[in-house]
Amino acid sequence: MVEPLDFLIDRIATPIGELIVIADHEGKLRTIDWTDHETRMTLLLDRYYGKGGYTLTPKRDPGGLSSAMRCYFNGEIGVLANLPVTTTGTPFQNSVWRALRTIEGGTTISYAELARRIDKPRAVRAAGLANGQNPISIVVPCHRVIGSNGSLTGYGGGLERKQWLLRHEGVAR
C-alpha cells in the first residue's frame, strides 16, 4: 500500500478574499486557491493525487510561502518569480504552466501569444484550457492572460479578482 502524500495547508487573508496555500514538505507550492473555491480545489487534488492519496496538515507559513504571498499582496510583485512550485499535469499543461511563469508582473499576453510561446501557435484553445486548469493561481500567473482584443476573459477566482490582480500589478484597465 502506498503511503499518502502529506501536504501542508495554510490560509491567509488578502484584500480580495481568503487564500489557501498548499505545499509539500520540501517547501514547494502544490496548489493555491480561494476558500470560496475550496471544493473545486479538493476535486483537483483528488484528480491529481487520488482520493485518499494525500493528507492536509495545518501548518503556519509552510516554507515561507504564506509570507511570500503576503508580500505580494503588500506590493512586492516580484516575490512570486522564484517561488518553487510543483504539480502533476500532462506534458502539454506543464509547458503552458511554465510559459505562464515567464510573463512579467505588470504585463499581459493573449491566449494566442501563450500558444506561440509553447511553439503550438494553432493550439490557442488548448492553451486556454490548460491555462484555466492551472492549480497554482497567482504564482503561476494565469490571470495575466487576456483576450486578443484586450478583454478580460475567464479566471477561476472570478473576473473581479482578475481585474484586481492586474491593477495591483500595475496593468492599467
C-alpha positions as protocol buffer text, in pm:
chain_id: "A"
residue {
  index: 1
  type: MET
  ca { x: 0 y: 0 z: 0 }
}
residue {
  index: 2
  type: VAL
  ca { x: 130 y: 343 z: -96 }
}
residue {
  index: 3
  type: GLU
  ca { x: 156 y: 596 z: 184 }
}
residue {
  index: 4
  type: PRO
  ca { x: -47 y: 912 z: 111 }
}
residue {
  index: 5
  type: LEU
  ca { x: 145 y: 1230 z: 35 }
}
residue {
  index: 6
  type: ASP
  ca { x: 140 y: 1469 z: 329 }
}
residue {
  index: 7
  type: PHE
  ca { x: 82 y: 1827 z: 222 }
}
residue {
  index: 8
  type: LEU
  ca { x: 87 y: 2135 z: 444 }
}
residue {
  index: 9
  type: ILE
  ca { x: -204 y: 2378 z: 435 }
}
residue {
  index: 10
  type: ASP
  ca { x: -229 y: 2738 z: 547 }
}
residue {
  index: 11
  type: ARG
  ca { x: -489 y: 3008 z: 496 }
}
residue {
  index: 12
  type: ILE
  ca { x: -414 y: 3377 z: 463 }
}
residue {
  index: 13
  type: ALA
  ca { x: -630 y: 3686 z: 446 }
}
residue {
  index: 14
  type: THR
  ca { x: -591 y: 3902 z: 136 }
}
residue {
  index: 15
  type: PRO
  ca { x: -767 y: 4218 z: 19 }
}
residue {
  index: 16
  type: ILE
  ca { x: -977 y: 4004 z: -219 }
}
residue {
  index: 17
  type: GLY
  ca { x: -1061 y: 3704 z: -2 }
}
residue {
  index: 18
  type: GLU
  ca { x: -903 y: 3427 z: 197 }
}
residue {
  index: 19
  type: LEU
  ca { x: -639 y: 3227 z: 12 }
}
residue {
  index: 20
  type: ILE
  ca { x: -547 y: 2862 z: 67 }
}
residue {
  index: 21
  type: VAL
  ca { x: -179 y: 2774 z: 30 }
}
residue {
  index: 22
  type: ILE
  ca { x: -84 y: 2406 z: -1 }
}
residue {
  index: 23
  type: ALA
  ca { x: 280 y: 2299 z: -6 }
}
residue {
  index: 24
  type: ASP
  ca { x: 483 y: 1983 z: 27 }
}
residue {
  index: 25
  type: HIS
  ca { x: 744 y: 1926 z: 297 }
}
residue {
  index: 26
  type: GLU
  ca { x: 1018 y: 2046 z: 60 }
}
residue {
  index: 27
  type: GLY
  ca { x: 856 y: 2391 z: 55 }
}
residue {
  index: 28
  type: LYS
  ca { x: 718 y: 2367 z: -299 }
}
residue {
  index: 29
  type: LEU
  ca { x: 373 y: 2502 z: -375 }
}
residue {
  index: 30
  type: ARG
  ca { x: 129 y: 2234 z: -486 }
}
residue {
  index: 31
  type: THR
  ca { x: -182 y: 2449 z: -518 }
}
residue {
  index: 32
  type: ILE
  ca { x: -322 y: 2789 z: -428 }
}
residue {
  index: 33
  type: ASP
  ca { x: -689 y: 2873 z: -443 }
}
residue {
  index: 34
  type: TRP
  ca { x: -955 y: 3087 z: -280 }
}
residue {
  index: 35
  type: THR
  ca { x: -1154 y: 2947 z: 12 }
}
residue {
  index: 36
  type: ASP
  ca { x: -1478 y: 3009 z: -175 }
}
residue {
  index: 37
  type: HIS
  ca { x: -1348 y: 2758 z: -432 }
}
residue {
  index: 38
  type: GLU
  ca { x: -1222 y: 2501 z: -182 }
}
residue {
  index: 39
  type: THR
  ca { x: -1449 y: 2226 z: -320 }
}
residue {
  index: 40
  type: ARG
  ca { x: -1301 y: 2275 z: -667 }
}
residue {
  index: 41
  type: MET
  ca { x: -951 y: 2264 z: -518 }
}
residue {
  index: 42
  type: THR
  ca { x: -1027 y: 1937 z: -339 }
}
residue {
  index: 43
  type: LEU
  ca { x: -1160 y: 1783 z: -661 }
}
residue {
  index: 44
  type: LEU
  ca { x: -841 y: 1891 z: -836 }
}
residue {
  index: 45
  type: LEU
  ca { x: -621 y: 1736 z: -566 }
}
residue {
  index: 46
  type: ASP
  ca { x: -828 y: 1415 z: -586 }
}
residue {
  index: 47
  type: ARG
  ca { x: -779 y: 1406 z: -963 }
}
residue {
  index: 48
  type: TYR
  ca { x: -404 y: 1464 z: -946 }
}
residue {
  index: 49
  type: TYR
  ca { x: -315 y: 1257 z: -639 }
}
residue {
  index: 50
  type: GLY
  ca { x: -611 y: 1021 z: -600 }
}
residue {
  index: 51
  type: LYS
  ca { x: -887 y: 1028 z: -342 }
}
residue {
  index: 52
  type: GLY
  ca { x: -713 y: 938 z: -19 }
}
residue {
  index: 53
  type: GLY
  ca { x: -374 y: 980 z: -188 }
}
residue {
  index: 54
  type: TYR
  ca { x: -284 y: 1283 z: 21 }
}
residue {
  index: 55
  type: THR
  ca { x: -342 y: 1439 z: 360 }
}
residue {
  index: 56
  type: LEU
  ca { x: -358 y: 1808 z: 451 }
}
residue {
  index: 57
  type: THR
  ca { x: -179 y: 1900 z: 770 }
}
residue {
  index: 58
  type: PRO
  ca { x: -230 y: 2256 z: 900 }
}
residue {
  index: 59
  type: LYS
  ca { x: 100 y: 2444 z: 923 }
}
residue {
  index: 60
  type: ARG
  ca { x: 155 y: 2814 z: 960 }
}
residue {
  index: 61
  type: ASP
  ca { x: 361 y: 2961 z: 674 }
}
residue {
  index: 62
  type: PRO
  ca { x: 490 y: 2637 z: 516 }
}
residue {
  index: 63
  type: GLY
  ca { x: 831 y: 2700 z: 363 }
}
residue {
  index: 64
  type: GLY
  ca { x: 777 y: 3076 z: 400 }
}
residue {
  index: 65
  type: LEU
  ca { x: 523 y: 3060 z: 115 }
}
residue {
  index: 66
  type: SER
  ca { x: 239 y: 3227 z: 303 }
}
residue {
  index: 67
  type: SER
  ca { x: 475 y: 3511 z: 398 }
}
residue {
  index: 68
  type: ALA
  ca { x: 575 y: 3545 z: 33 }
}
residue {
  index: 69
  type: MET
  ca { x: 209 y: 3568 z: -67 }
}
residue {
  index: 70
  type: ARG
  ca { x: 153 y: 3838 z: 196 }
}
residue {
  index: 71
  type: CYS
  ca { x: 449 y: 4029 z: 49 }
}
residue {
  index: 72
  type: TYR
  ca { x: 290 y: 4002 z: -295 }
}
residue {
  index: 73
  type: PHE
  ca { x: -38 y: 4144 z: -167 }
}
residue {
  index: 74
  type: ASN
  ca { x: 159 y: 4422 z: 6 }
}
residue {
  index: 75
  type: GLY
  ca { x: 301 y: 4529 z: -331 }
}
residue {
  index: 76
  type: GLU
  ca { x: 615 y: 4318 z: -377 }
}
residue {
  index: 77
  type: ILE
  ca { x: 505 y: 4174 z: -712 }
}
residue {
  index: 78
  type: GLY
  ca { x: 846 y: 4027 z: -796 }
}
residue {
  index: 79
  type: VAL
  ca { x: 842 y: 3796 z: -494 }
}
residue {
  index: 80
  type: LEU
  ca { x: 644 y: 3542 z: -699 }
}
residue {
  index: 81
  type: ALA
  ca { x: 911 y: 3491 z: -964 }
}
residue {
  index: 82
  type: ASN
  ca { x: 1128 y: 3249 z: -773 }
}
residue {
  index: 83
  type: LEU
  ca { x: 880 y: 3064 z: -556 }
}
residue {
  index: 84
  type: PRO
  ca { x: 923 y: 2689 z: -600 }
}
residue {
  index: 85
  type: VAL
  ca { x: 625 y: 2506 z: -749 }
}
residue {
  index: 86
  type: THR
  ca { x: 549 y: 2150 z: -849 }
}
residue {
  index: 87
  type: THR
  ca { x: 235 y: 1985 z: -970 }
}
residue {
  index: 88
  type: THR
  ca { x: 101 y: 1698 z: -1168 }
}
residue {
  index: 89
  type: GLY
  ca { x: -27 y: 1762 z: -1516 }
}
residue {
  index: 90
  type: THR
  ca { x: 12 y: 1647 z: -1873 }
}
residue {
  index: 91
  type: PRO
  ca { x: 327 y: 1743 z: -2063 }
}
residue {
  index: 92
  type: PHE
  ca { x: 118 y: 1998 z: -2258 }
}
residue {
  index: 93
  type: GLN
  ca { x: -28 y: 2150 z: -1941 }
}
residue {
  index: 94
  type: ASN
  ca { x: 316 y: 2172 z: -1784 }
}
residue {
  index: 95
  type: SER
  ca { x: 452 y: 2350 z: -2094 }
}
residue {
  index: 96
  type: VAL
  ca { x: 170 y: 2607 z: -2065 }
}
residue {
  index: 97
  type: TRP
  ca { x: 226 y: 2650 z: -1692 }
}
residue {
  index: 98
  type: ARG
  ca { x: 600 y: 2701 z: -1743 }
}
residue {
  index: 99
  type: ALA
  ca { x: 524 y: 2962 z: -2009 }
}
residue {
  index: 100
  type: LEU
  ca { x: 290 y: 3143 z: -1769 }
}
residue {
  index: 101
  type: ARG
  ca { x: 576 y: 3189 z: -1525 }
}
residue {
  index: 102
  type: THR
  ca { x: 769 y: 3385 z: -1789 }
}
residue {
  index: 103
  type: ILE
  ca { x: 503 y: 3659 z: -1807 }
}
residue {
  index: 104
  type: GLU
  ca { x: 643 y: 3956 z: -1618 }
}
residue {
  index: 105
  type: GLY
  ca { x: 436 y: 4123 z: -1349 }
}
residue {
  index: 106
  type: GLY
  ca { x: 262 y: 4431 z: -1482 }
}
residue {
  index: 107
  type: THR
  ca { x: 222 y: 4282 z: -1829 }
}
residue {
  index: 108
  type: THR
  ca { x: -35 y: 4068 z: -2006 }
}
residue {
  index: 109
  type: ILE
  ca { x: -37 y: 3843 z: -2310 }
}
residue {
  index: 110
  type: SER
  ca { x: -313 y: 3695 z: -2525 }
}
residue {
  index: 111
  type: TYR
  ca { x: -408 y: 3330 z: -2544 }
}
residue {
  index: 112
  type: ALA
  ca { x: -269 y: 3330 z: -2898 }
}
residue {
  index: 113
  type: GLU
  ca { x: 65 y: 3458 z: -2768 }
}
residue {
  index: 114
  type: LEU
  ca { x: 61 y: 3192 z: -2496 }
}
residue {
  index: 115
  type: ALA
  ca { x: 17 y: 2923 z: -2764 }
}
residue {
  index: 116
  type: ARG
  ca { x: 304 y: 3076 z: -2966 }
}
residue {
  index: 117
  type: ARG
  ca { x: 530 y: 3075 z: -2660 }
}
residue {
  index: 118
  type: ILE
  ca { x: 494 y: 2698 z: -2630 }
}
residue {
  index: 119
  type: ASP
  ca { x: 558 y: 2655 z: -3005 }
}
residue {
  index: 120
  type: LYS
  ca { x: 199 y: 2545 z: -3069 }
}
residue {
  index: 121
  type: PRO
  ca { x: 51 y: 2852 z: -3243 }
}
residue {
  index: 122
  type: ARG
  ca { x: -258 y: 2662 z: -3361 }
}
residue {
  index: 123
  type: ALA
  ca { x: -335 y: 2530 z: -3011 }
}
residue {
  index: 124
  type: VAL
  ca { x: -490 y: 2851 z: -2880 }
}
residue {
  index: 125
  type: ARG
  ca { x: -798 y: 2682 z: -2731 }
}
residue {
  index: 126
  type: ALA
  ca { x: -594 y: 2402 z: -2579 }
}
residue {
  index: 127
  type: ALA
  ca { x: -354 y: 2655 z: -2427 }
}
residue {
  index: 128
  type: GLY
  ca { x: -653 y: 2844 z: -2289 }
}
residue {
  index: 129
  type: LEU
  ca { x: -793 y: 2526 z: -2137 }
}
residue {
  index: 130
  type: ALA
  ca { x: -458 y: 2440 z: -1976 }
}
residue {
  index: 131
  type: ASN
  ca { x: -435 y: 2799 z: -1850 }
}
residue {
  index: 132
  type: GLY
  ca { x: -773 y: 2756 z: -1684 }
}
residue {
  index: 133
  type: GLN
  ca { x: -668 y: 2429 z: -1522 }
}
residue {
  index: 134
  type: ASN
  ca { x: -363 y: 2584 z: -1360 }
}
residue {
  index: 135
  type: PRO
  ca { x: -364 y: 2465 z: -997 }
}
residue {
  index: 136
  type: ILE
  ca { x: -127 y: 2733 z: -864 }
}
residue {
  index: 137
  type: SER
  ca { x: -307 y: 3058 z: -925 }
}
residue {
  index: 138
  type: ILE
  ca { x: -131 y: 3393 z: -885 }
}
residue {
  index: 139
  type: VAL
  ca { x: 219 y: 3239 z: -863 }
}
residue {
  index: 140
  type: VAL
  ca { x: 171 y: 3066 z: -1198 }
}
residue {
  index: 141
  type: PRO
  ca { x: 7 y: 3385 z: -1326 }
}
residue {
  index: 142
  type: CYS
  ca { x: -284 y: 3267 z: -1538 }
}
residue {
  index: 143
  type: HIS
  ca { x: -453 y: 3600 z: -1457 }
}
residue {
  index: 144
  type: ARG
  ca { x: -202 y: 3773 z: -1688 }
}
residue {
  index: 145
  type: VAL
  ca { x: -358 y: 3612 z: -1996 }
}
residue {
  index: 146
  type: ILE
  ca { x: -633 y: 3812 z: -2165 }
}
residue {
  index: 147
  type: GLY
  ca { x: -831 y: 3805 z: -2488 }
}
residue {
  index: 148
  type: SER
  ca { x: -663 y: 3913 z: -2813 }
}
residue {
  index: 149
  type: ASN
  ca { x: -889 y: 4219 z: -2817 }
}
residue {
  index: 150
  type: GLY
  ca { x: -770 y: 4318 z: -2468 }
}
residue {
  index: 151
  type: SER
  ca { x: -1082 y: 4193 z: -2291 }
}
residue {
  index: 152
  type: LEU
  ca { x: -1070 y: 4020 z: -1958 }
}
residue {
  index: 153
  type: THR
  ca { x: -1171 y: 3660 z: -2003 }
}
residue {
  index: 154
  type: GLY
  ca { x: -1229 y: 3380 z: -1756 }
}
residue {
  index: 155
  type: TYR
  ca { x: -1046 y: 3344 z: -1430 }
}
residue {
  index: 156
  type: GLY
  ca { x: -1119 y: 3063 z: -1184 }
}
residue {
  index: 157
  type: GLY
  ca { x: -1129 y: 3307 z: -895 }
}
residue {
  index: 158
  type: GLY
  ca { x: -1373 y: 3537 z: -1075 }
}
residue {
  index: 159
  type: LEU
  ca { x: -1325 y: 3830 z: -1309 }
}
residue {
  index: 160
  type: GLU
  ca { x: -1338 y: 4081 z: -1023 }
}
residue {
  index: 161
  type: ARG
  ca { x: -1031 y: 3919 z: -868 }
}
residue {
  index: 162
  type: LYS
  ca { x: -854 y: 3901 z: -1204 }
}
residue {
  index: 163
  type: GLN
  ca { x: -915 y: 4271 z: -1255 }
}
residue {
  index: 164
  type: TRP
  ca { x: -791 y: 4347 z: -902 }
}
residue {
  index: 165
  type: LEU
  ca { x: -475 y: 4137 z: -951 }
}
residue {
  index: 166
  type: LEU
  ca { x: -393 y: 4309 z: -1279 }
}
residue {
  index: 167
  type: ARG
  ca { x: -448 y: 4656 z: -1131 }
}
residue {
  index: 168
  type: HIS
  ca { x: -239 y: 4554 z: -828 }
}
residue {
  index: 169
  type: GLU
  ca { x: 44 y: 4459 z: -1066 }
}
residue {
  index: 170
  type: GLY
  ca { x: 20 y: 4791 z: -1249 }
}
residue {
  index: 171
  type: VAL
  ca { x: -174 y: 4687 z: -1558 }
}
residue {
  index: 172
  type: ALA
  ca { x: -400 y: 4980 z: -1647 }
}
residue {
  index: 173
  type: ARG
  ca { x: -756 y: 4854 z: -1703 }
}
